Amino acid sequence: MKFKKYFMIAAALALVSLASVKTTMAYFTDHKETTGGVTLSLGDSRLTPHETVEGLVKHITVENTGNYDVFIRVKAVYGSNYDASVVDNTSAGWELKDDGYYYYKDVVKAHETAPELQLQIKVKDNTAVENSFNVVIVQEATLAIYDGDKVSADWSKTVMSRQDYDAKFPTQVDGAVEQQNQSTDTDNGQGEGDN
């Protein structure tokens, strides 16, 4: 008698389970089709350098003309007979680190410009001075990484190399495709100025 009662309960549960399978299968296999699309723009990250020279002082500003907040750094590249150092009481917020780059301490927001960095160019040996020489300024940027109230930079990450950028985004000039040839880049930009 007990066996028959348990058998009836099991059969009732099996019937309820089987009845819900059809509804569950309909829920998981139902689909809808639609057409259309959305164009996503991930924006752009570019630096625009501005350099002027007065005597042996190079005035450098870097403008973030992209759509992302970034950290920036610049480096002066010059011959062995020259040296560059920050002009005293100027260039607030810039710090020279061991890798030879001057880092700006704050985030440079999209469409803003970092304060001016002034570099004094010094000649080590006046007898070896050439008629003219270049001090090349290299500027780089990395995306500002926001984590709650904290913001940081990861200089080991590359957004895109110049070659990859040129290959991916060729430009149209007079009906012909021409590779991008700009003086700045997110991870490998450089501007040149005479001094």
Secondary structure per residue as TSV (DSSP state, phi and psi in degrees):
chain	resnum	aa	ss	phi	psi
A	1	M	-	360.0	-45.2
A	2	K	H	-62.1	-40.0
A	3	F	H	-60.8	-40.9
A	4	K	H	-65.2	-36.4
A	5	K	H	-66.4	-45.4
A	6	Y	H	-65.0	-36.5
A	7	F	H	-63.8	-41.0
A	8	M	H	-65.7	-40.7
A	9	I	H	-65.2	-43.1
A	10	A	H	-64.5	-40.0
A	11	A	H	-65.6	-38.7
A	12	A	H	-65.5	-43.0
A	13	L	H	-63.8	-39.1
A	14	A	H	-64.4	-40.9
A	15	L	H	-65.2	-41.8
A	16	V	H	-63.5	-43.5
A	17	S	H	-62.0	-44.6
A	18	L	H	-65.4	-35.3
A	19	A	H	-67.2	-33.1
A	20	S	H	-83.8	-14.4
A	21	V	H	-64.2	-41.8
A	22	K	H	-62.6	-44.0
A	23	T	H	-64.7	-42.4
A	24	T	H	-65.1	-44.1
A	25	M	H	-62.8	-38.6
A	26	A	H	-64.5	-38.4
A	27	Y	H	-64.9	-45.5
A	28	F	H	-78.8	-19.4
A	29	T	H	-105.6	-3.7
A	30	D	-	-71.3	146.2
A	31	H	-	-149.6	158.8
A	32	K	-	-128.6	148.0
A	33	E	-	-113.3	146.5
A	34	T	-	-145.9	162.5
A	35	T	-	-124.7	166.9
A	36	G	-	116.7	-176.0
A	37	G	-	-171.7	168.3
A	38	V	-	-129.9	131.1
A	39	T	-	-89.2	123.4
A	40	L	-	-98.6	137.5
A	41	S	-	-117.7	118.7
A	42	L	-	-87.6	3.4
A	43	G	-	79.3	-161.5
A	44	D	-	-146.6	153.0
A	45	S	-	-132.4	106.6
A	46	R	-	-136.3	152.3
A	47	L	E	-115.0	142.1
A	48	T	E	-121.7	112.4
A	49	P	E	-83.3	148.6
A	50	H	E	-131.6	124.0
A	51	E	E	-133.0	137.1
A	52	T	E	-134.2	156.8
A	53	V	E	-126.9	130.5
A	54	E	E	-127.4	108.4
A	55	G	T	64.4	-122.1
A	56	L	T	-108.5	25.3
A	57	V	E	-112.4	125.9
A	58	K	E	-101.5	124.6
A	59	H	E	-100.9	120.4
A	60	I	E	-124.4	128.2
A	61	T	E	-128.1	149.8
A	62	V	E	-125.7	122.6
A	63	E	E	-102.0	131.4
A	64	N	E	-87.3	94.9
A	65	T	-	-89.6	7.2
A	66	G	S	-89.6	-168.7
A	67	N	S	-105.1	3.1
A	68	Y	S	-120.3	151.7
A	69	D	-	-75.1	138.0
A	70	V	E	-138.5	162.9
A	71	F	E	-102.2	145.9
A	72	I	E	-127.3	157.6
A	73	R	E	-146.6	151.8
A	74	V	E	-133.2	155.8
A	75	K	E	-140.3	136.9
A	76	A	E	-95.6	129.8
A	77	V	E	-115.8	126.0
A	78	Y	-	-152.8	169.5
A	79	G	-	-71.3	168.2
A	80	S	T	-69.3	-16.5
A	81	N	T	-86.1	3.2
A	82	Y	E	-126.8	164.0
A	83	D	E	-146.9	156.9
A	84	A	E	-135.5	139.2
A	85	S	E	-145.8	158.3
A	86	V	E	-70.5	136.2
A	87	V	-	-69.3	130.7
A	88	D	T	-57.4	146.0
A	89	N	T	62.1	20.3
A	90	T	-	-130.0	-179.0
A	91	S	-	60.5	43.5
A	92	A	T	-59.9	134.1
A	93	G	T	94.0	-8.8
A	94	W	E	-97.1	140.0
A	95	E	E	-137.8	130.5
A	96	L	E	-81.9	128.5
A	97	K	-	-111.3	173.2
A	98	D	T	-60.8	-23.6
A	99	D	T	-82.0	2.5
A	100	G	S	88.8	-1.6
A	101	Y	-	-93.1	146.6
A	102	Y	E	-96.4	118.7
A	103	Y	E	-100.4	134.6
A	104	Y	E	-88.4	129.0
A	105	K	S	-71.8	-26.4
A	106	D	S	-103.8	163.9
A	107	V	-	-69.7	137.2
A	108	V	B	-101.1	108.8
A	109	K	-	-70.3	161.2
A	110	A	T	-55.7	134.8
A	111	H	T	65.8	25.1
A	112	E	-	-120.0	167.6
A	113	T	B	-122.3	136.4
A	114	A	-	-71.3	151.3
A	115	P	-	-59.4	159.8
A	116	E	-	-66.9	141.2
A	117	L	E	-110.3	123.7
A	118	Q	E	-109.5	124.2
A	119	L	E	-114.2	127.2
A	120	Q	E	-88.7	122.0
A	121	I	E	-91.4	128.9
A	122	K	E	-118.0	141.1
A	123	V	E	-98.6	126.3
A	124	K	S	-78.0	-43.2
A	125	D	-	-130.2	105.1
A	126	N	G	-64.4	-24.6
A	127	T	G	-72.6	-19.8
A	128	A	G	-103.2	14.5
A	129	V	-	-74.2	133.9
A	130	E	-	-87.7	169.3
A	131	N	S	-60.5	-38.0
A	132	S	-	-147.2	157.1
A	133	F	-	-152.5	159.4
A	134	N	E	-109.9	141.9
A	135	V	E	-118.2	107.2
A	136	V	E	-87.5	133.0
A	137	I	E	-106.1	122.0
A	138	V	E	-104.1	126.5
A	139	Q	E	-119.2	142.6
A	140	E	E	-136.5	158.7
A	141	A	E	-140.7	152.5
A	142	T	E	-134.9	148.8
A	143	L	E	-62.7	142.1
A	144	A	-	-75.3	127.1
A	145	I	E	-101.2	113.9
A	146	Y	E	-95.5	131.8
A	147	D	E	-138.1	88.7
A	148	G	T	67.1	-122.3
A	149	D	T	-87.1	-7.7
A	150	K	E	-95.8	145.2
A	151	V	E	-132.1	137.5
A	152	S	E	-142.6	171.6
A	153	A	-	-126.1	143.4
A	154	D	-	-122.2	95.8
A	155	W	T	-73.6	-8.5
A	156	S	T	-81.8	-15.8
A	157	K	-	-87.1	136.1
A	158	T	-	-107.8	130.4
A	159	V	S	-71.3	-54.0
A	160	M	-	-166.9	136.8
A	161	S	-	-73.6	158.8
A	162	R	H	-58.3	-43.0
A	163	Q	H	-64.7	-42.4
A	164	D	H	-64.9	-40.1
A	165	Y	H	-63.0	-47.1
A	166	D	H	-62.1	-39.8
A	167	A	H	-68.9	-36.1
A	168	K	H	-81.9	-31.6
A	169	F	S	-126.6	67.4
A	170	P	-	-69.1	153.4
A	171	T	E	-111.0	154.7
A	172	Q	E	-92.8	124.4
A	173	V	E	-130.4	116.2
A	174	D	T	51.2	43.6
A	175	G	T	82.1	-9.2
A	176	A	E	-110.5	148.7
A	177	V	E	-82.2	126.0
A	178	E	E	-124.2	139.6
A	179	Q	-	-69.1	147.7
A	180	Q	-	-59.7	134.5
A	181	N	-	-139.8	77.0
A	182	Q	-	-111.7	162.1
A	183	S	S	-86.3	-0.1
A	184	T	-	-132.5	158.9
A	185	D	-	-155.5	153.7
A	186	T	T	-60.0	-43.2
A	187	D	T	-115.7	-6.8
A	188	N	T	-149.1	48.5
A	189	G	E	-88.4	150.7
A	190	Q	E	-150.8	144.1
A	191	G	E	-123.1	154.6
A	192	E	E	-125.7	140.9
A	193	G	E	-142.3	147.4
A	194	D	E	-86.5	146.5
A	195	N	-	-144.6	360.0
